[in-house]
Amino acid sequence: MAIYDLKCDDCGKLFEKFVTGFLSEEDKECPRCSSRRVSQKYNSSFGIGSSCSSKGGGCAPPSGGGFG
Ligand SMILES: [Zn+2]
């Protein structure tokens, strides 16, 4: 699963495309004017939960626990 942020070069429409895999040329179509002149801004496919190195240590497992 990946979410691609796209922008239409013709009308300036910003939209997202939700695809399972890589973005194909067929996915690059403006929902407003059906233009194929669409530029890809970025994708946030694997960005979720990968901020372990940020300050705060949100990814660190809970210490001091114990089962039993
Ligand atoms: Zn457009």
N, CA, C, O and the ligand as a Tripos MOL2 file, in Angstrom:
@<TRIPOS>MOLECULE
protein
  273   271    69     0     0
PROTEIN
NO_CHARGES

@<TRIPOS>ATOM
      1 N           0.8340   -1.1990    0.0000 N.3       1 MET1
      2 CA          0.0000    0.0000    0.0000 C.3       1 MET1
      3 C           0.8690    1.2500    0.0000 C.2       1 MET1
      4 O           1.8610    1.3400    0.7230 O.2       1 MET1
      5 N           0.4820    2.1890   -0.8080 N.am      2 ALA2
      6 CA          1.2340    3.4270   -0.8630 C.3       2 ALA2
      7 C           0.3100    4.5700   -1.2510 C.2       2 ALA2
      8 O          -0.5910    4.4240   -2.0780 O.2       2 ALA2
      9 N           0.5600    5.6890   -0.6380 N.am      3 ILE3
     10 CA         -0.2280    6.8690   -0.9780 C.3       3 ILE3
     11 C           0.6780    7.8570   -1.6900 C.2       3 ILE3
     12 O           1.6950    8.2830   -1.1420 O.2       3 ILE3
     13 N           0.3140    8.2180   -2.8990 N.am      4 TYR4
     14 CA          1.1180    9.1480   -3.6810 C.3       4 TYR4
     15 C           0.4190   10.5010   -3.7480 C.2       4 TYR4
     16 O          -0.7750   10.5960   -4.0300 O.2       4 TYR4
     17 N           1.1810   11.5150   -3.4870 N.am      5 ASP5
     18 CA          0.6660   12.8680   -3.6380 C.3       5 ASP5
     19 C           1.0100   13.3630   -5.0300 C.2       5 ASP5
     20 O           2.1770   13.4220   -5.4200 O.2       5 ASP5
     21 N          -0.0090   13.7090   -5.7550 N.am      6 LEU6
     22 CA          0.1950   14.1150   -7.1330 C.3       6 LEU6
     23 C          -0.3340   15.5260   -7.3560 C.2       6 LEU6
     24 O          -1.1910   16.0250   -6.6260 O.2       6 LEU6
     25 N           0.2070   16.1350   -8.3790 N.am      7 LYS7
     26 CA         -0.2360   17.4790   -8.7130 C.3       7 LYS7
     27 C          -0.3850   17.5970  -10.2240 C.2       7 LYS7
     28 O           0.5090   17.2380  -10.9910 O.2       7 LYS7
     29 N          -1.5350   18.1080  -10.6230 N.am      8 CYS8
     30 CA         -1.7900   18.2780  -12.0470 C.3       8 CYS8
     31 C          -1.0510   19.5150  -12.5520 C.2       8 CYS8
     32 O          -1.1470   20.5980  -11.9740 O.2       8 CYS8
     33 N          -0.3250   19.3320  -13.6230 N.am      9 ASP9
     34 CA          0.4230   20.4620  -14.1680 C.3       9 ASP9
     35 C          -0.4650   21.4050  -14.9720 C.2       9 ASP9
     36 O          -0.0950   22.5510  -15.2290 O.2       9 ASP9
     37 N          -1.6230   20.9220  -15.3610 N.am     10 ASP10
     38 CA         -2.5050   21.7430  -16.1920 C.3      10 ASP10
     39 C          -3.4030   22.6480  -15.3610 C.2      10 ASP10
     40 O          -3.4730   23.8510  -15.6090 O.2      10 ASP10
     41 N          -4.0910   22.0740  -14.3730 N.am     11 CYS11
     42 CA         -5.0390   22.8710  -13.6020 C.3      11 CYS11
     43 C          -4.5640   23.1000  -12.1710 C.2      11 CYS11
     44 O          -5.1890   23.8450  -11.4160 O.2      11 CYS11
     45 N          -3.4590   22.4590  -11.8030 N.am     12 GLY12
     46 CA         -2.9110   22.6810  -10.4660 C.3      12 GLY12
     47 C          -3.6240   21.9190   -9.3680 C.2      12 GLY12
     48 O          -3.4350   22.1990   -8.1840 O.2      12 GLY12
     49 N          -4.4350   20.9670   -9.7550 N.am     13 LYS13
     50 CA         -5.1900   20.1770   -8.7970 C.3      13 LYS13
     51 C          -4.2630   19.2570   -8.0170 C.2      13 LYS13
     52 O          -3.4650   18.5160   -8.5920 O.2      13 LYS13
     53 N          -4.3870   19.3230   -6.6890 N.am     14 LEU14
     54 CA         -3.6330   18.4170   -5.8310 C.3      14 LEU14
     55 C          -4.5330   17.2550   -5.4350 C.2      14 LEU14
     56 O          -5.6610   17.4540   -4.9860 O.2      14 LEU14
     57 N          -4.0240   16.0430   -5.6060 N.am     15 PHE15
     58 CA         -4.8250   14.8850   -5.2360 C.3      15 PHE15
     59 C          -3.9160   13.7440   -4.8240 C.2      15 PHE15
     60 O          -2.7150   13.7370   -5.0960 O.2      15 PHE15
     61 N          -4.5300   12.7860   -4.1600 N.am     16 GLU16
     62 CA         -3.7860   11.6280   -3.6980 C.3      16 GLU16
     63 C          -4.2230   10.3890   -4.4580 C.2      16 GLU16
     64 O          -5.3720   10.2540   -4.8780 O.2      16 GLU16
     65 N          -3.2720    9.5000   -4.6140 N.am     17 LYS17
     66 CA         -3.5620    8.2450   -5.2990 C.3      17 LYS17
     67 C          -3.1650    7.0960   -4.3920 C.2      17 LYS17
     68 O          -2.0290    7.0010   -3.9270 O.2      17 LYS17
     69 N          -4.1260    6.2360   -4.1570 N.am     18 PHE18
     70 CA         -3.8890    5.1010   -3.2690 C.3      18 PHE18
     71 C          -3.7300    3.8480   -4.1110 C.2      18 PHE18
     72 O          -4.6900    3.3550   -4.7020 O.2      18 PHE18
     73 N          -2.5060    3.3380   -4.1590 N.am     19 VAL19
     74 CA         -2.2410    2.1870   -5.0050 C.3      19 VAL19
     75 C          -1.5690    1.0880   -4.1910 C.2      19 VAL19
     76 O          -0.9780    1.3350   -3.1390 O.2      19 VAL19
     77 N          -1.6760   -0.1230   -4.7040 N.am     20 THR20
     78 CA         -1.0280   -1.2560   -4.0560 C.3      20 THR20
     79 C           0.2090   -1.6270   -4.8460 C.2      20 THR20
     80 O           0.1850   -2.5360   -5.6750 O.2      20 THR20
     81 N           1.2820   -0.9170   -4.5820 N.am     21 GLY21
     82 CA          2.5100   -1.1640   -5.3180 C.3      21 GLY21
     83 C           3.0650    0.1360   -5.8570 C.2      21 GLY21
     84 O           3.0150    1.1800   -5.2070 O.2      21 GLY21
     85 N           3.5870    0.0420   -7.0430 N.am     22 PHE22
     86 CA          4.1680    1.2270   -7.6420 C.3      22 PHE22
     87 C           3.1290    1.9940   -8.4590 C.2      22 PHE22
     88 O           2.1350    1.4490   -8.9400 O.2      22 PHE22
     89 N           3.4070    3.2430   -8.5820 N.am     23 LEU23
     90 CA          2.4930    4.0980   -9.3270 C.3      23 LEU23
     91 C           2.7230    3.9120  -10.8250 C.2      23 LEU23
     92 O           3.8370    4.0780  -11.3220 O.2      23 LEU23
     93 N           1.6770    3.5740  -11.5150 N.am     24 SER24
     94 CA          1.8010    3.3780  -12.9550 C.3      24 SER24
     95 C           1.3740    4.6430  -13.6890 C.2      24 SER24
     96 O           0.8130    5.5690  -13.1020 O.2      24 SER24
     97 N           1.6500    4.6540  -14.9660 N.am     25 GLU25
     98 CA          1.3040    5.8290  -15.7680 C.3      25 GLU25
     99 C          -0.2150    6.0190  -15.8390 C.2      25 GLU25
    100 O          -0.7060    7.1370  -15.9930 O.2      25 GLU25
    101 N          -0.9360    4.9250  -15.7260 N.am     26 GLU26
    102 CA         -2.3860    5.0230  -15.7990 C.3      26 GLU26
    103 C          -2.9590    5.7060  -14.5660 C.2      26 GLU26
    104 O          -4.0470    6.2820  -14.6060 O.2      26 GLU26
    105 N          -2.2040    5.6320  -13.4640 N.am     27 ASP27
    106 CA         -2.6800    6.2620  -12.2370 C.3      27 ASP27
    107 C          -2.4640    7.7670  -12.2580 C.2      27 ASP27
    108 O          -3.0920    8.5160  -11.5090 O.2      27 ASP27
    109 N          -1.5710    8.1860  -13.1240 N.am     28 LYS28
    110 CA         -1.2700    9.6130  -13.1950 C.3      28 LYS28
    111 C          -2.2700   10.3210  -14.1020 C.2      28 LYS28
    112 O          -1.9580   10.7340  -15.2190 O.2      28 LYS28
    113 N          -3.4590   10.4400  -13.5820 N.am     29 GLU29
    114 CA         -4.4970   11.1530  -14.3340 C.3      29 GLU29
    115 C          -5.2510   12.0790  -13.3990 C.2      29 GLU29
    116 O          -5.6990   11.6680  -12.3290 O.2      29 GLU29
    117 N          -5.3850   13.3100  -13.8030 N.am     30 CYS30
    118 CA         -6.0590   14.3000  -12.9780 C.3      30 CYS30
    119 C          -7.5520   13.9820  -12.8670 C.2      30 CYS30
    120 O          -8.2210   13.7840  -13.8810 O.2      30 CYS30
    121 N          -8.0740   13.9340  -11.6390 N.am     31 PRO31
    122 CA         -9.5000   13.6520  -11.4550 C.3      31 PRO31
    123 C         -10.3830   14.8120  -11.8840 C.2      31 PRO31
    124 O         -11.5900   14.6440  -12.0620 O.2      31 PRO31
    125 N          -9.7980   15.9700  -12.0490 N.am     32 ARG32
    126 CA        -10.5970   17.1400  -12.4180 C.3      32 ARG32
    127 C         -10.6610   17.3470  -13.9310 C.2      32 ARG32
    128 O         -11.7430   17.4970  -14.4990 O.2      32 ARG32
    129 N          -9.4880   17.3550  -14.5810 N.am     33 CYS33
    130 CA         -9.4760   17.6570  -16.0090 C.3      33 CYS33
    131 C          -8.9660   16.4750  -16.8480 C.2      33 CYS33
    132 O          -8.7920   16.5870  -18.0610 O.2      33 CYS33
    133 N          -8.7310   15.3440  -16.1750 N.am     34 SER34
    134 CA         -8.3030   14.1250  -16.8620 C.3      34 SER34
    135 C          -7.0000   14.3150  -17.6270 C.2      34 SER34
    136 O          -6.7410   13.6260  -18.6140 O.2      34 SER34
    137 N          -6.1880   15.2510  -17.1670 N.am     35 SER35
    138 CA         -4.9100   15.4690  -17.8250 C.3      35 SER35
    139 C          -3.8960   14.4220  -17.3820 C.2      35 SER35
    140 O          -3.9390   13.9390  -16.2500 O.2      35 SER35
    141 N          -3.0120   14.0900  -18.2600 N.am     36 ARG36
    142 CA         -1.9590   13.1250  -17.9480 C.3      36 ARG36
    143 C          -0.6670   13.8370  -17.5470 C.2      36 ARG36
    144 O           0.3350   13.2010  -17.2200 O.2      36 ARG36
    145 N          -0.7110   15.1390  -17.5790 N.am     37 ARG37
    146 CA          0.4660   15.8990  -17.1830 C.3      37 ARG37
    147 C           0.4460   16.0830  -15.6650 C.2      37 ARG37
    148 O           0.1480   17.1580  -15.1440 O.2      37 ARG37
    149 N           0.7700   15.0030  -14.9940 N.am     38 VAL38
    150 CA          0.7090   14.9930  -13.5380 C.3      38 VAL38
    151 C           2.0980   14.7090  -12.9950 C.2      38 VAL38
    152 O           2.7880   13.8010  -13.4580 O.2      38 VAL38
    153 N           2.4960   15.4940  -12.0120 N.am     39 SER39
    154 CA          3.8020   15.2900  -11.4140 C.3      39 SER39
    155 C           3.6480   14.7210  -10.0100 C.2      39 SER39
    156 O           2.7640   15.0970   -9.2410 O.2      39 SER39
    157 N           4.5400   13.8100   -9.7240 N.am     40 GLN40
    158 CA          4.5100   13.1460   -8.4240 C.3      40 GLN40
    159 C           5.3220   13.9380   -7.4110 C.2      40 GLN40
    160 O           6.4870   14.2600   -7.6470 O.2      40 GLN40
    161 N           4.6990   14.2470   -6.2890 N.am     41 LYS41
    162 CA          5.3830   15.0390   -5.2780 C.3      41 LYS41
    163 C           6.2200   14.1390   -4.3760 C.2      41 LYS41
    164 O           7.4420   14.2740   -4.3060 O.2      41 LYS41
    165 N           5.5670   13.2450   -3.7050 N.am     42 TYR42
    166 CA          6.2660   12.2940   -2.8540 C.3      42 TYR42
    167 C           5.2910   11.2050   -2.4560 C.2      42 TYR42
    168 O           4.0980   11.2960   -2.7430 O.2      42 TYR42
    169 N           5.7860   10.1970   -1.8100 N.am     43 ASN43
    170 CA          4.8860    9.1610   -1.3180 C.3      43 ASN43
    171 C           5.2180    8.8400    0.1260 C.2      43 ASN43
    172 O           6.3520    9.0060    0.5760 O.2      43 ASN43
    173 N           4.2280    8.3890    0.8230 N.am     44 SER44
    174 CA          4.3920    8.0980    2.2380 C.3      44 SER44
    175 C           4.1090    6.6310    2.4900 C.2      44 SER44
    176 O           3.4110    6.2660    3.4370 O.2      44 SER44
    177 N           4.6650    5.7980    1.6260 N.am     45 SER45
    178 CA          4.3530    4.3810    1.7020 C.3      45 SER45
    179 C           4.9270    3.7440    2.9610 C.2      45 SER45
    180 O           4.2190    3.0510    3.6910 O.2      45 SER45
    181 N           6.1880    3.9750    3.2080 N.am     46 PHE46
    182 CA          6.8240    3.3050    4.3290 C.3      46 PHE46
    183 C           7.2380    4.2880    5.4190 C.2      46 PHE46
    184 O           8.1030    3.9970    6.2440 O.2      46 PHE46
    185 N           6.6210    5.4230    5.4050 N.am     47 GLY47
    186 CA          7.0090    6.4480    6.3690 C.3      47 GLY47
    187 C           6.3380    6.2660    7.7200 C.2      47 GLY47
    188 O           6.7520    6.8610    8.7150 O.2      47 GLY47
    189 N           5.2980    5.4410    7.7480 N.am     48 ILE48
    190 CA          4.5360    5.2960    8.9810 C.3      48 ILE48
    191 C           5.3090    4.4340    9.9740 C.2      48 ILE48
    192 O           5.6600    3.2930    9.6730 O.2      48 ILE48
    193 N           5.5670    4.9760   11.1400 N.am     49 GLY49
    194 CA          6.1980    4.2060   12.2080 C.3      49 GLY49
    195 C           7.6980    4.0750   12.0640 C.2      49 GLY49
    196 O           8.3100    3.2250   12.7120 O.2      49 GLY49
    197 N           8.3000    4.8980   11.2300 N.am     50 SER50
    198 CA          9.7380    4.7850   11.0400 C.3      50 SER50
    199 C          10.4640    5.9830   11.6480 C.2      50 SER50
    200 O          11.5610    6.3420   11.2210 O.2      50 SER50
    201 N           9.8470    6.5840   12.6300 N.am     51 SER51
    202 CA         10.4550    7.7480   13.2610 C.3      51 SER51
    203 C          11.0480    7.3560   14.6050 C.2      51 SER51
    204 O          10.8150    8.0080   15.6230 O.2      51 SER51
    205 N          11.8190    6.2770   14.5840 N.am     52 CYS52
    206 CA         12.3710    5.7650   15.8320 C.3      52 CYS52
    207 C          13.5070    6.6410   16.3300 C.2      52 CYS52
    208 O          13.7380    6.7420   17.5350 O.2      52 CYS52
    209 N          14.2040    7.2650   15.4210 N.am     53 SER53
    210 CA         15.4050    7.9980   15.8140 C.3      53 SER53
    211 C          15.0780    9.4260   16.2560 C.2      53 SER53
    212 O          15.9770   10.2100   16.5600 O.2      53 SER53
    213 N          13.8080    9.7510   16.2890 N.am     54 SER54
    214 CA         13.4490   11.0930   16.7260 C.3      54 SER54
    215 C          13.5390   11.1910   18.2390 C.2      54 SER54
    216 O          13.5040   10.1850   18.9480 O.2      54 SER54
    217 N          13.6530   12.4020   18.7100 N.am     55 LYS55
    218 CA         13.7750   12.5900   20.1410 C.3      55 LYS55
    219 C          12.4600   12.2610   20.8460 C.2      55 LYS55
    220 O          11.3700   12.5560   20.3550 O.2      55 LYS55
    221 N          12.6020   11.6560   21.9860 N.am     56 GLY56
    222 CA         11.4130   11.2430   22.6970 C.3      56 GLY56
    223 C          11.3790    9.7300   22.8740 C.2      56 GLY56
    224 O          10.8160    9.2230   23.8440 O.2      56 GLY56
    225 N          11.9820    9.0170   21.9350 N.am     57 GLY57
    226 CA         12.0690    7.5610   22.0640 C.3      57 GLY57
    227 C          10.7130    6.8960   22.0470 C.2      57 GLY57
    228 O          10.4290    6.0380   22.8840 O.2      57 GLY57
    229 N           9.8790    7.2790   21.1100 N.am     58 GLY58
    230 CA          8.5480    6.6960   21.0550 C.3      58 GLY58
    231 C           8.5640    5.2440   20.6370 C.2      58 GLY58
    232 O           7.6100    4.5070   20.8890 O.2      58 GLY58
    233 N           9.6520    4.8280   19.9950 N.am     59 CYS59
    234 CA          9.7030    3.4790   19.4730 C.3      59 CYS59
    235 C          10.3070    2.4910   20.4670 C.2      59 CYS59
    236 O          10.2680    1.2810   20.2470 O.2      59 CYS59
    237 N          10.8570    3.0020   21.5450 N.am     60 ALA60
    238 CA         11.4990    2.1200   22.5090 C.3      60 ALA60
    239 C          10.4440    1.2660   23.2020 C.2      60 ALA60
    240 O           9.3760    1.7580   23.5640 O.2      60 ALA60
    241 N          10.7510   -0.0160   23.3820 N.am     61 PRO61
    242 CA          9.7890   -0.8700   24.0630 C.3      61 PRO61
    243 C           9.6850   -0.4900   25.5340 C.2      61 PRO61
    244 O          10.6400    0.0260   26.1130 O.2      61 PRO61
    245 N           8.5500   -0.7390   26.1270 N.am     62 PRO62
    246 CA          8.3670   -0.3840   27.5400 C.3      62 PRO62
    247 C           9.2700   -1.2070   28.4430 C.2      62 PRO62
    248 O           9.2400   -2.4380   28.4450 O.2      62 PRO62
    249 N          10.0660   -0.4890   29.2020 N.am     63 SER63
    250 CA         10.9990   -1.1970   30.0930 C.3      63 SER63
    251 C          10.4010   -1.3300   31.4960 C.2      63 SER63
    252 O           9.4940   -0.5910   31.8790 O.2      63 SER63
    253 N          10.9170   -2.2600   32.2210 N.am     64 GLY64
    254 CA         10.4430   -2.4170   33.5990 C.3      64 GLY64
    255 C           9.1630   -3.2260   33.6960 C.2      64 GLY64
    256 O           8.5160   -3.2710   34.7420 O.2      64 GLY64
    257 N           8.8050   -3.8640   32.5870 N.am     65 GLY65
    258 CA          7.5870   -4.6690   32.6030 C.3      65 GLY65
    259 C           7.8490   -6.0400   33.2030 C.2      65 GLY65
    260 O           8.6430   -6.1820   34.1330 O.2      65 GLY65
    261 N           7.2060   -7.0010   32.6880 N.am     66 GLY66
    262 CA          7.4180   -8.3460   33.1980 C.3      66 GLY66
    263 C           6.1290   -9.1370   33.1480 C.2      66 GLY66
    264 O           5.0690   -8.6970   33.5920 O.2      66 GLY66
    265 N           6.2690  -10.3010   32.5980 N.am     67 PHE67
    266 CA          5.0870  -11.1330   32.4960 C.3      67 PHE67
    267 C           5.0280  -12.0940   33.6870 C.2      67 PHE67
    268 O           5.8640  -12.9910   33.7980 O.2      67 PHE67
    269 N           4.1350  -11.9300   34.4980 N.am     68 GLY68
    270 CA          3.9810  -12.8750   35.5940 C.3      68 GLY68
    271 C           4.1050  -12.1780   36.9030 C.2      68 GLY68
    272 O           4.0030  -12.8140   37.9520 O.2      68 GLY68
    273 ZN         -6.0090   18.8500  -13.9110 Zn       69 ZN69
@<TRIPOS>BOND
     1     1     2 1
     2     2     3 1
     3     3     4 2
     4     3     5 am
     5     5     6 1
     6     6     7 1
     7     7     8 2
     8     7     9 am
     9     9    10 1
    10    10    11 1
    11    11    12 2
    12    11    13 am
    13    13    14 1
    14    14    15 1
    15    15    16 2
    16    15    17 am
    17    17    18 1
    18    18    19 1
    19    19    20 2
    20    19    21 am
    21    21    22 1
    22    22    23 1
    23    23    24 2
    24    23    25 am
    25    25    26 1
    26    26    27 1
    27    27    28 2
    28    27    29 am
    29    29    30 1
    30    30    31 1
    31    31    32 2
    32    31    33 am
    33    33    34 1
    34    34    35 1
    35    35    36 2
    36    35    37 am
    37    37    38 1
    38    38    39 1
    39    39    40 2
    40    39    41 am
    41    41    42 1
    42    42    43 1
    43    43    44 2
    44    43    45 am
    45    45    46 1
    46    46    47 1
    47    47    48 2
    48    47    49 am
    49    49    50 1
    50    50    51 1
    51    51    52 2
    52    51    53 am
    53    53    54 1
    54    54    55 1
    55    55    56 2
    56    55    57 am
    57    57    58 1
    58    58    59 1
    59    59    60 2
    60    59    61 am
    61    61    62 1
    62    62    63 1
    63    63    64 2
    64    63    65 am
    65    65    66 1
    66    66    67 1
    67    67    68 2
    68    67    69 am
    69    69    70 1
    70    70    71 1
    71    71    72 2
    72    71    73 am
    73    73    74 1
    74    74    75 1
    75    75    76 2
    76    75    77 am
    77    77    78 1
    78    78    79 1
    79    79    80 2
    80    79    81 am
    81    81    82 1
    82    82    83 1
    83    83    84 2
    84    83    85 am
    85    85    86 1
    86    86    87 1
    87    87    88 2
    88    87    89 am
    89    89    90 1
    90    90    91 1
    91    91    92 2
    92    91    93 am
    93    93    94 1
    94    94    95 1
    95    95    96 2
    96    95    97 am
    97    97    98 1
    98    98    99 1
    99    99   100 2
   100    99   101 am
   101   101   102 1
   102   102   103 1
   103   103   104 2
   104   103   105 am
   105   105   106 1
   106   106   107 1
   107   107   108 2
   108   107   109 am
   109   109   110 1
   110   110   111 1
   111   111   112 2
   112   111   113 am
   113   113   114 1
   114   114   115 1
   115   115   116 2
   116   115   117 am
   117   117   118 1
   118   118   119 1
   119   119   120 2
   120   119   121 am
   121   121   122 1
   122   122   123 1
   123   123   124 2
   124   123   125 am
   125   125   126 1
   126   126   127 1
   127   127   128 2
   128   127   129 am
   129   129   130 1
   130   130   131 1
   131   131   132 2
   132   131   133 am
   133   133   134 1
   134   134   135 1
   135   135   136 2
   136   135   137 am
   137   137   138 1
   138   138   139 1
   139   139   140 2
   140   139   141 am
   141   141   142 1
   142   142   143 1
   143   143   144 2
   144   143   145 am
   145   145   146 1
   146   146   147 1
   147   147   148 2
   148   147   149 am
   149   149   150 1
   150   150   151 1
   151   151   152 2
   152   151   153 am
   153   153   154 1
   154   154   155 1
   155   155   156 2
   156   155   157 am
   157   157   158 1
   158   158   159 1
   159   159   160 2
   160   159   161 am
   161   161   162 1
   162   162   163 1
   163   163   164 2
   164   163   165 am
   165   165   166 1
   166   166   167 1
   167   167   168 2
   168   167   169 am
   169   169   170 1
   170   170   171 1
   171   171   172 2
   172   171   173 am
   173   173   174 1
   174   174   175 1
   175   175   176 2
   176   175   177 am
   177   177   178 1
   178   178   179 1
   179   179   180 2
   180   179   181 am
   181   181   182 1
   182   182   183 1
   183   183   184 2
   184   183   185 am
   185   185   186 1
   186   186   187 1
   187   187   188 2
   188   187   189 am
   189   189   190 1
   190   190   191 1
   191   191   192 2
   192   191   193 am
   193   193   194 1
   194   194   195 1
   195   195   196 2
   196   195   197 am
   197   197   198 1
   198   198   199 1
   199   199   200 2
   200   199   201 am
   201   201   202 1
   202   202   203 1
   203   203   204 2
   204   203   205 am
   205   205   206 1
   206   206   207 1
   207   207   208 2
   208   207   209 am
   209   209   210 1
   210   210   211 1
   211   211   212 2
   212   211   213 am
   213   213   214 1
   214   214   215 1
   215   215   216 2
   216   215   217 am
   217   217   218 1
   218   218   219 1
   219   219   220 2
   220   219   221 am
   221   221   222 1
   222   222   223 1
   223   223   224 2
   224   223   225 am
   225   225   226 1
   226   226   227 1
   227   227   228 2
   228   227   229 am
   229   229   230 1
   230   230   231 1
   231   231   232 2
   232   231   233 am
   233   233   234 1
   234   234   235 1
   235   235   236 2
   236   235   237 am
   237   237   238 1
   238   238   239 1
   239   239   240 2
   240   239   241 am
   241   241   242 1
   242   242   243 1
   243   243   244 2
   244   243   245 am
   245   245   246 1
   246   246   247 1
   247   247   248 2
   248   247   249 am
   249   249   250 1
   250   250   251 1
   251   251   252 2
   252   251   253 am
   253   253   254 1
   254   254   255 1
   255   255   256 2
   256   255   257 am
   257   257   258 1
   258   258   259 1
   259   259   260 2
   260   259   261 am
   261   261   262 1
   262   262   263 1
   263   263   264 2
   264   263   265 am
   265   265   266 1
   266   266   267 1
   267   267   268 2
   268   267   269 am
   269   269   270 1
   270   270   271 1
   271   271   272 2
@<TRIPOS>SUBSTRUCTURE
     1 MET1         2 RESIDUE 1 A MET
     2 ALA2         6 RESIDUE 1 A ALA
     3 ILE3        10 RESIDUE 1 A ILE
     4 TYR4        14 RESIDUE 1 A TYR
     5 ASP5        18 RESIDUE 1 A ASP
     6 LEU6        22 RESIDUE 1 A LEU
     7 LYS7        26 RESIDUE 1 A LYS
     8 CYS8        30 RESIDUE 1 A CYS
     9 ASP9        34 RESIDUE 1 A ASP
    10 ASP10       38 RESIDUE 1 A ASP
    11 CYS11       42 RESIDUE 1 A CYS
    12 GLY12       46 RESIDUE 1 A GLY
    13 LYS13       50 RESIDUE 1 A LYS
    14 LEU14       54 RESIDUE 1 A LEU
    15 PHE15       58 RESIDUE 1 A PHE
    16 GLU16       62 RESIDUE 1 A GLU
    17 LYS17       66 RESIDUE 1 A LYS
    18 PHE18       70 RESIDUE 1 A PHE
    19 VAL19       74 RESIDUE 1 A VAL
    20 THR20       78 RESIDUE 1 A THR
    21 GLY21       82 RESIDUE 1 A GLY
    22 PHE22       86 RESIDUE 1 A PHE
    23 LEU23       90 RESIDUE 1 A LEU
    24 SER24       94 RESIDUE 1 A SER
    25 GLU25       98 RESIDUE 1 A GLU
    26 GLU26      102 RESIDUE 1 A GLU
    27 ASP27      106 RESIDUE 1 A ASP
    28 LYS28      110 RESIDUE 1 A LYS
    29 GLU29      114 RESIDUE 1 A GLU
    30 CYS30      118 RESIDUE 1 A CYS
    31 PRO31      122 RESIDUE 1 A PRO
    32 ARG32      126 RESIDUE 1 A ARG
    33 CYS33      130 RESIDUE 1 A CYS
    34 SER34      134 RESIDUE 1 A SER
    35 SER35      138 RESIDUE 1 A SER
    36 ARG36      142 RESIDUE 1 A ARG
    37 ARG37      146 RESIDUE 1 A ARG
    38 VAL38      150 RESIDUE 1 A VAL
    39 SER39      154 RESIDUE 1 A SER
    40 GLN40      158 RESIDUE 1 A GLN
    41 LYS41      162 RESIDUE 1 A LYS
    42 TYR42      166 RESIDUE 1 A TYR
    43 ASN43      170 RESIDUE 1 A ASN
    44 SER44      174 RESIDUE 1 A SER
    45 SER45      178 RESIDUE 1 A SER
    46 PHE46      182 RESIDUE 1 A PHE
    47 GLY47      186 RESIDUE 1 A GLY
    48 ILE48      190 RESIDUE 1 A ILE
    49 GLY49      194 RESIDUE 1 A GLY
    50 SER50      198 RESIDUE 1 A SER
    51 SER51      202 RESIDUE 1 A SER
    52 CYS52      206 RESIDUE 1 A CYS
    53 SER53      210 RESIDUE 1 A SER
    54 SER54      214 RESIDUE 1 A SER
    55 LYS55      218 RESIDUE 1 A LYS
    56 GLY56      222 RESIDUE 1 A GLY
    57 GLY57      226 RESIDUE 1 A GLY
    58 GLY58      230 RESIDUE 1 A GLY
    59 CYS59      234 RESIDUE 1 A CYS
    60 ALA60      238 RESIDUE 1 A ALA
    61 PRO61      242 RESIDUE 1 A PRO
    62 PRO62      246 RESIDUE 1 A PRO
    63 SER63      250 RESIDUE 1 A SER
    64 GLY64      254 RESIDUE 1 A GLY
    65 GLY65      258 RESIDUE 1 A GLY
    66 GLY66      262 RESIDUE 1 A GLY
    67 PHE67      266 RESIDUE 1 A PHE
    68 GLY68      270 RESIDUE 1 A GLY
    69 ZN69       273 GROUP 0 **** ****
